[in-house]
Amino acid sequence: MTDPSAAGDSITERPVLRRYRITHRTTYTYSDAVSSSYGRCYLLPRDTEEQRCVRSAVEISPAPADRSVGEDVYGNRDLYFQVSTAHETLVVTSESEVEVYGPERNRLDSPPANSRWELSRPVGTEGALAQDFVLDLQPAEISDAVRDYAAVSFPPQRPLVDAVVDLTSRIHRDFQYRSGSTSVSTRVAEVLAKRSGVCQDFARLAIACLRSHGLAARYVSGYLETQPPPGKERLVGVDATHAWAAVWMPGDRWLAFDPTNDQLVDERYTVVAWGRDYADVPPLRGVIYTEARNSTIAVSVDVAPVDPLAPDQPKC
C-alpha cells in the first residue's frame, strides 16, 4: 500500500529555515534482571516536503543481538531490536539532524484552501488514498458528544481553513494542559469529560472531530524546538515528544495544526512519523521477559538549533 501523501514527499528547493540537532533518550530501569527485550520504535525522522533528514541513528544499550530498520505502510521508518543480554537498565538514544523548510507560505491562499469544508472530503482518484484517514477507530471514538463539540466549528459553507483554525483555538481554550492527567490508552470521550489532557489527547480529539464530518485527518508525532526564537513564547510540549494533527485538503495536500499551542504548524516542528492514531506510531514499545515487579521510565528530549549553513552530512 502506498502512503496517502507520498506523492508530495519530495525534497523541495525552498531555503532552509531551521536546522535542528535532536537527541531523544529513553531509560528503562527494572527492579530485577530482564532476560530478553524486544522493541519497536519510531525515532527516525522522515523526509517530507517541509523537511529533510540529514542524518539519524539509534543507539541501544545493552547492544542488541538483532536489529533492523524498515518502513511501515505510511512510509514511516521504524526500527526493531532484540536485546538478549540480561540487564536491569535499557537505554535507547536517538540522535538526528533535520533541515526544516517549513510549510509553503501560500498554502492558505490558494483556491483549494478556501473551499467550503463540505467540498473538502476526499473523493475520486485524488482523495482515494486519504480515505483510510476518514475511518473511525476501533473501538469507535466518534460519539454524539464529539459530533456536538465539532459542530460549532463546522457550520455549513464555512471554508475548511477557517473551520480548522476555529477548532484549534477552541480546543486550546476549552481544555487544560495537565501533564500526567491521562495515559496513552485514554479515550477521547474521557478527555471531553475531564476537559484536560496532553498534546496527544488534544490531537486525537481534533482528529475525531474532523472525521465526524467525513474529513480525512492524521495523527502526527514529532518534536518542537526546545528554545523559542527571539520574541517568541516558549511552546507547550517541548522537552518531550510532541503530537499534532493534519487534515487533508483538495489538491492532495495536508494542513497541519497544533491544538495544544493554538497555531498552524511552522518551521519549529519536526516530523518523525504519522498514522491514523497514536497506536500506529508510538516512539517506543515492546515486550520484556522478567520477574521484576517494578520498573521506571525516564525520557529526555533536546531539540537544539544549529547553523543551517554548516557542511552537510550523509543523508539518512
Secondary structure, 3 states (H helix, E strand, C coil): CCCCCHHHCCCCCCCCCEEEEEEEEEEEEEEEEEEEEEEEEEEECCCECCEEEEEEEEEEECCCCEEEEEECCCCCEEEEEEECCCEEEEEEEEEEEEEECCCCCCCCCCHHHHCEHHHCCCCHHHHHHHHHHCCCCCCCCCCHHHHHHHHCCCCCCCEHHHHHHHHHHHHHHHCEECCCCCCCCCCHHHHHHHCEECHHHHHHHHHHHHHCCCCCEEEEEEEECCCCCCCCCCCCCCCCCEEEEEEEECCCEEEEEECCCCEECCCCEEEEEEECCHHHCCCEEEEEEECCCCEEEEEEEEEEECCCCCCCCCCC
